[in-house]
Amino acid sequence: MRVTLGVAVLVLASSACGMSFHAPWEDGRLAPYHDACNHGSAEACFNLAVKYDAGSDGTTRNPAAAASLYRKACEAGSAPGCANLASMLDKGEGVARDDVEALSSYRKACEQGDGNGCHGLSRGYANGRGIARDPVQAAAVAAKACNLGQALDCEGLGDSAASGRDVPRDLAGAAAFYRKACELDAPTACRKLGAMVAAGEGVPKDPAEATSLFRRALPGLERTCEAGAAPACVLVGSMLDRGQGITADPERALLLFKKACDAGLAGGCTAAGMKLEGGHGLPADPAQAAALYRRACDAGSAAACTLLGNLAAKPAPAPAGATDGGVAPTPPG
């Protein structure tokens, strides 16, 4: 995640650039930015880098130029410059990929209080990129990122506490992290907290608050699903299926599960298969359920393979009009 330049005016003192400042969106000139950057203005280097990174304000997108300018900004003391340089080094975008230098740049940004820098540094420790894997240090840096407003880190800490992955299982702690992430407008965290509140896991059971949390999560998840994120479609489908914060709609839930499946998400195929196997508000269709389980199984889902095997082991449904013993009655005549 890189910091981008919004609609902002960079005010440069005439002594810094040797000339009066003209905003590039007024006359198309970037010379004042270049001059100020060359005179050591970290802000000018950063803002110019953002323009080349995005191809905005009359520039042609140039990742190599952006990376070079982010580096100058970082060297001049810009924490966002260090974080954005690290992101490009992380991906090998505009510059050769270098996990070690990326981690160093993330660290510089984090030490200056940049949340994106702390997020990247935590991820480096968690994944062992640029440094030996260190889950304890990853969690410590993620906590700093969370306190700096990084919703993903708050939610990730909640996930770890809820599952007991790399840390002792702590449902109350998980709920607290999810709540903070939800307050930072992370819809998936709002949904997770809603599920915990609905079940009374780690927090007092409160159906009214759970409904409120589900309703808060839904719009963001729907937008993400519409933008093409298959996991969000599964989450919205699940909420529709269960009536979490919205009137239950099994038909629309199935459509969303299938949408995620068609996008290549095994979990979407599995969810659609389970919906069709059991019916649950829709006519059961074991044959279509088996086909969906097969798609998920072929995509590597062990759970779907198990469901497919269980479905195959079930006795075939009795034909219409069959006796209790399973023997069809003798036709008349």
Sequence and secondary structure as in RCSB ss.txt:
>XXXX:A:sequence
MRVTLGVAVLVLASSACGMSFHAPWEDGRLAPYHDACNHGSAEACFNLAVKYDAGSDGTTRNPAAAASLYRKACE
AGSAPGCANLASMLDKGEGVARDDVEALSSYRKACEQGDGNGCHGLSRGYANGRGIARDPVQAAAVAAKACNLGQ
ALDCEGLGDSAASGRDVPRDLAGAAAFYRKACELDAPTACRKLGAMVAAGEGVPKDPAEATSLFRRALPGLERTC
EAGAAPACVLVGSMLDRGQGITADPERALLLFKKACDAGLAGGCTAAGMKLEGGHGLPADPAQAAALYRRACDAG
SAAACTLLGNLAAKPAPAPAGATDGGVAPTPPG
>XXXX:A:secstr
      S      HHHHSS    HHHH   HHHHHHHHTT HHHHHHHHHHHHHT TT    HHHHHHHHHHHHH
TT HHHHHHHHHHHHHTSSS   HHHHHHHHHHHHHTT HHHHHHHHHHHHHTSSS   HHHHHHHHHHHHHTT 
HHHHHHHHHHHHHTSSS   HHHHHHHHHHHHHTT HHHHHHHHHHHHHTSSS   HHHHHHHHHHHHHHHHHHH
HTT HHHHHHHHHHHHHTSSS   HHHHHHHHHHHHHTT HHHHHHHHHHHHH SSS   HHHHHHHHHHHHHTT
 HHHHHHHHHHHHS     TT  TTS       
